[in-house]
Structure formats: C-alpha cells, structure tokens
Amino acid sequence: MSRWFLALLITVGAPLAVRANDGSSVEVGSAVNFSKNKQIRMVSENVRIYMYDDQHHVTVDFTFKNTGAKTAVMMGFPDRGGNISAAHSIIRFKSWVDGKPVKVQYKKLTQPKDTNPEETHEGLWTKWVQFGAKQTRRVRVDYEAVNWYTGGTISGATYILTTGATWHGKISSTRITVNWSHIREFQHPTLTFTRASSGHEYVKPWKRTGMTSRTIEFGHYVPDFDLDVTMCKGFWRFMVNDVINSAPCLEYVLPFPSGDSRDLLIHTGQLGDLFAGFGPGGCVPWTNPACKWFGGEIEINDDGTALLGGRRTVKLHRPVVWKRAEADEAPEAYVYLKDVIEAAGGSYKYDPVEDRVNIKFPR
C-alpha cells in the first residue's frame, strides 16, 4: 500500500545538527538525515487535519524553546513515502516563524540500504530558524497533500508523530484535531495510533468536538506512535449486539453497502460478511453469536422472501433491488438491510453521532 506521510519538523543545529519539529537531522551535501537535537525542545504542537476525498489539508502550530546558547537550526518537514509516481505527496507547503513567512526548500533524503520504500520519507521541506539564547519561537506549517489509496476503495493519510522524539526532552503538550466535514465519497474515518517499534495499536480515546470532528491530547511524553486516518468508500460502520466485529470483514469486500445510512442497501452476497465472526483464518461468515437467534445463514429469494437458517421463511417489507455495477454487466441483487434485520426479529438503528448502524437481536 502506497502511503503519503504527514509529519512534523526536523531541525539542523549550528554545527549542521538538524533538529526537526517532529525530528532532528544532519545535513550532508544536499541530503538531510534524522539525528537527535540536544538543545532545542518542542514545547507544544497543535495539529489540525482536514480530510477530503482525494487529499488532506494540515495546519500545525509549534512552540520551540532553546534551552542553551544562541544557535541556528534547520527545521525539516518529512514528505513522501512508498511507491509513489508523483514527485512529492505534498502539493503545497508554506511556513511562518513568529508570524512572518519564511522561505522553504525541498531536500532529498539519503536512504539506508535495504530500506522498505513504504516505510520511509524521501524528502524534507526545510528552513533555517535562528534562536537566541533561551529564546522561545513559534513555528507554523500549512500544507496540502495527496491521500494514499488501496485498490481505489480505501483512502487515507498518515501523520508522523515519532520524529518529534528527536527534539530535546519531552513534549509538554500535543493536540490533534481531525475534521472530515468535506468528505463526500468516503465514510467516517477510522483514527488509529500505531507504535512504530512494534506495529501494535496504541489505544487512547478521542473526544467528540462536532458531528464530523474528533480531538485528542497528549502531555509530557516522547512520541513512539503515529496516526493513521483511514476511510472506506461506501458504508461499513456496523455494531452487532454491542460488538464491532463486522467492519474488518466488510472493509475489503466489494461492493460496499450504499445509500442512506438510515436505510442502507446491501448486496445479498455480503450478508455473510456482515454477520461474520473471527476464526483461525480471519473472518468466518455466519459465526457472529447473533446468528443463533435467526438460525444462521440468510437466503434471499427473488420474490422478496428470506429463508432463515434453512428452515424459517419470512417476508421482507420491500422487494429485491436489481443494480448493475457497470452498464455492460448483469444486474445483481440488493436488499434493504433494515428489512432483513427486522424480518429476522432484530432492530436496526442509525446513530448519527457515531455515524454507525447499531443492529440488535434478542440474546
């Protein structure tokens, strides 16, 4: 999967020791490499990420404190990672220091041998920042970058926090806000922190700050995780009997449930994935505990009836809908998910706050 990296800063000290907001580096010729800065501390950062269907817009305000003597540092903001055909993932980049615009320059990073191209930054947007002794400076970056894609159905962005560990000491405060009010083709994104060292998820609750935004804060810490913002086309946010276990099964299954979230249409071949459980080989259709209530598999008939568990026939409120994925393809059968759930004895309720469908069956 190709990935575009949203990241923080790096800087270069007077002796060419580069320190970055998100990371520090050393300049060698025209290339910049990460290294530890022992003098400049990142006091705080306020990250605002605005997601669109094809790209994202990011504004970050940093506060840096010089703990030592007068110095100059090169700050670098990582750009691009993965098998990218474009020159850069960032298509527009601007920066300010204490409210005044500063000149930025793109520098190519040298890569160690045997480096995974999908795990690296290939360049930096750099600028020099002067610090007086014990001086505090405020730095802003504002940029737009292209989203990464997988198969044209899953999109997103990665914000790199771990390069912030190259600054001196701990970061006093970090605030991240993700806003997806401009998304049209994709659903409510999944926000996941992944530890760089182990690849395991770091779980911390987000605070709801609006119908289409979430905010999270960290304090007095050294970042060892990065943020992934992942969006899927269509709809796949389901909770079955208070357990979110269907989304991973549906996430890579085409076609996605579509239409009004309060009354979704679902391909008849997807019902097994919706009611899947987890087994040794991953998602296993019809093994969700809720299936015990309606007897297992649901077979949809052309006449608008459904056979539950191979033994009980129920009538759906509305007939089967036939749709073509492409004009030259044969039509395929869809049903209203709400009709199937209610015919099987359950309830279907859309939660607009969480942008999720809650499905419940009697225990």
N, C-alpha and C positions, 0 to 999 in steps of 0.2 A: 504494500500500500504506500503510495507516494504521500509525503506529508510536507505541508508548509509550516514552518516554525515561527510562532510569535514569541518573542523573547525579550529579556531585559538588557541592561547595558553592560559594557566591559570598559575598563579604563587602562591607560598606559601611564605609568608614573614618569617623573622627570628623567630617570635613568632608563627610559623606554620600557618601564614596567607598566603594562597596560592594565587598568582597572576598569571593570565594567559594572554598570548598574546591576546587571544580572551576572556579570562575571568580569574578571580581570584578565589582562592578556599581555603578551610581549610582542613587540613588532620586530619582524625580521625581514628587511628589504621592504617589499610591498605586501607581505603577508602578515597576519595577526594570529597569535595563538593564545589560548587561555592560560592565565597564571594567577597566583594569589597576590592580592594587594594588602600590604601590612600597615597602611596609613589611613586610607580613605574608608569611611564607614557609610553604608547605606542606612540611613535612619528610618526612612519610610518610603512606601510606594502606594499609589492609588491607581489601580488598573481598571479601565472601562473598556469592555469588549462589546461591540455591536455586530451581531451576526446578520448576514444577508444570505440569499440562496447561493450565490456564486463567490462571494468574497466577505471579508470582515474588516471593520474599521476599529482601530485601537488607539486610545489615548492613555498615556501613563505619566503621572506626576511623581517625581522622585525628590527626596531631600537627602543630600550628602553632607557629611561632616568630616573635615580634615582634622585628624587627631594629632598632627605633628607640624613640622615646619612647612614653609612655602614650597609648593610643588606644582607641577603641571601633569595632567593625566589625559590619556586618550581614552575616551569612552566609546565602546563599540556595541552595536545592537545586532544580534545574530539574525541572519536571513538565509532562507532556503535550505531544504534538506530532502533527500530522497531522489528518486529517478525523475528529475524534473527536466522538461524540454525547454521551458522558458528561461530567460537569463536570470531572473530573480522572482521570488514569490511576492516580495514587497513591490508594489507598483507605484507607490508614492510615500516618501519619508521626509518629515520635517522635524526640526528640534529647536528648542529655546533654552537658554540659561539665564536664570533670574529675569524671565520675561522678555529677553531680547533674542531674536532669531540668530542662529549660528550656522555656519557652513558645514555641511556633512559630505563625506566622501565614502564611496563603496570600496572596500578592500577584500581581496580574496584570501581565504584561509588555507593554510597548508594542511593536508590531511595525513595522519599517520598511515603506514602500510596496513593492509588487511582491515581497513575501516569499513563498517557497514554503511553504504551510502544513504540508507534510510534513517540512520541514527545521527547524522552529522549536520553541522551548519557549514555551508560552503562559502559564506562571506559575512562581512560586517559593515554596517553603516556607522562610520566613525566620525569623531570630532575631538578637538583638543579643548580641555577645560582647565583654566588656571585657578588654583586655590591659594589664598593667603594663609598664613599660619593660623591654625584653629578656626578657619573660616567655614561657614555653612553656605551651601549653594543649592538652588532649586533648579532641577532639570526637567523639561517636558519633552516627550516624543509623541508624535502623532503620525500614524501611517495607515495605509490600506494594503491588504494582501489578498492573494487568491486562495480560496479554500482548497483543501485536498479532497480527492474523490476516490471511491472504490466502486467500480462497476457502474458508475453513473447513478447509483441509488443511495449511497451513503456519503455524506459530506461532513466537513468539519474543520477545526483548527486546533493547533496545539500551542499553548502559551508556556514557554520555558521559564520556570522559576529557579531551577537548580544553579544557573550561572550566577545567581545572586550570592551563592556561597563563596565566591571568590573575593568578595569585599571583606574588609577588616571587621571582625567581631560578628555579633548577631544583629539581625534586622529588628528594629523595635516594633514596627507595625506594617502590615500588608493588608490592603483592602482590595478585593476583586469583585467587580460587578459585571454580569453577563446579561445582555439585553437582546431578545430575539423578536422584537415587535415588527421588524422589517421582513421576516421570513414569510414566504408565500407558498413555496412548493414543498417545504420540509416541515416536520413536526417539531414540537417542543424538544429541545436538545437534551442529551444526557451529559452531565457535568461530572467528570471523574478525575481524581488525582491519582497519579501512578508514581510509585517510588522508583527513581532512576536506578538504584542499586539492585533491587530485587525484582522489579516489574510487578510487584503486588500493589493492590489498591490501597490508598490511604483514605480512610473514611472520616469525614467531618461534615456536619450538617450545614446546608445553605439556608439563608434567611430569605423569605419571600418579600420582595420590595415592590411588587406590582404583578399584574396578570402575566406579564411577559418578561420578568427580570428576577434575578436572584443575586444575593450578595453574600460574601463570606469574608471573615477577617482572621488574621494570624498575628501573633505577637511574640516578641523576644525569642526568635528562632533562627535556625540556619536551614534554608530550604533544601530538602532532599527529595522533592517530588515535583512533577509538572502537571499542568492542567490540560485535559483533553475535552474539547467540546465536539460532540458527535450528534449528527442529525440524520434521520432517515426519511426518505420520501414516503408519502402515504401515511397511514396511521398504524402504530404498533404498541401504543401505551395501554396495556391491559393489566388489571388485577383480578385474579380469580379466587374467590373466597379468602380475601385479605392477603393473598400471596402473589407477588410479582414474579411469576416464573414462566410466563409465556413470551415475554418480549424477546429474550435471547433466541428463542426458537423461531420467532417470526422475523427477526431483524434481517436475515439474509434470504428470506423466502419471497419470491415474486409470484403473482403481483401482490402489492400491499393492499390491505383494506383501505377503502376510499370513501369519499363523500363526506357528508355532515357527521362530525364526531358523535352527535347525539343520536344518530341513526345510520350507522355505517353499513356499507355493502361489503361483503366478504366473498371471495372466490370459494366455491364449495370444496375445492381441494385443499384449502387452508385450514379448515375446521380442526383437523387433527393436530396441526401445529399450535393452534390457539390453546387447545386443551392438553398440551404435551407436559410431561414431567421429565426429570433428569435421570438418566441411567448411566451405566459404564461407558456407553458410546456417545453420550451427549443427550440431546433432546429426543425423547421417545413419544410418538403420538399416542393420545388417548390414555395416558398414565397419570394425569392430574387427578388427585383424590376426589375432585368434584365430579369426575366421570362416574363414580359409583352411584350417584343419585339417578342419573338417566341411563345407566346401564352400559356405558362405554361408547362405542362409535355411533356417529350420527350419519345416516344415509339420506341424502336429499333426493326426492323424486321430482320428475318434471311437472307433475300435477300440483305441486305446492304442498306436498305432504313430506313428513320426515319420519324415518324409521329409527327409533332409539334402541341401541343395544341389540338390534336384530329381532326385537320382539314386540315393541310398542309403537304404534303409528299415531302421530299427532298431526294436526293441520296447522300450517303456517298462516299468519294473518294476510300476507301478501304473496303473490306468485313469484316464481323464479325469474330473475332478470338475466337476459342474454346479452353479453357485451363482446365486442371484438377488440383485442389488443391492437391489432393493425388492420387496415382496411382489407387486405388480401388474406387474412386469417379467418378460420372458422370461429363462430361465436362460442363463448364459454359461459358456464352457469355461475351466477352470483345470487346470494340471498341477503336479506336484511338480517344482520346479526342479532338485533333486538328480537326479531320474530322467532329465531331459532332458540334463543335463551329462554324466552317466555314460554314457548311451546314445551320446552323441556322442564318447566317448573321453576325456573330461576328468575332473577331480576337483573335488569340492565340499566345502569345509571351513569350518566356522564358528569364528571366533576370538572367544572371549568377552571377552578383554581389550580389544580394539578394537571389539567389537560389530559385526563385519563378516564377510561371507561372501567367502572367497577362492576364486576359480574359476581353474583352470589347465588348459590344453591343451598337448599336445606342441608344441614350437617347429617 
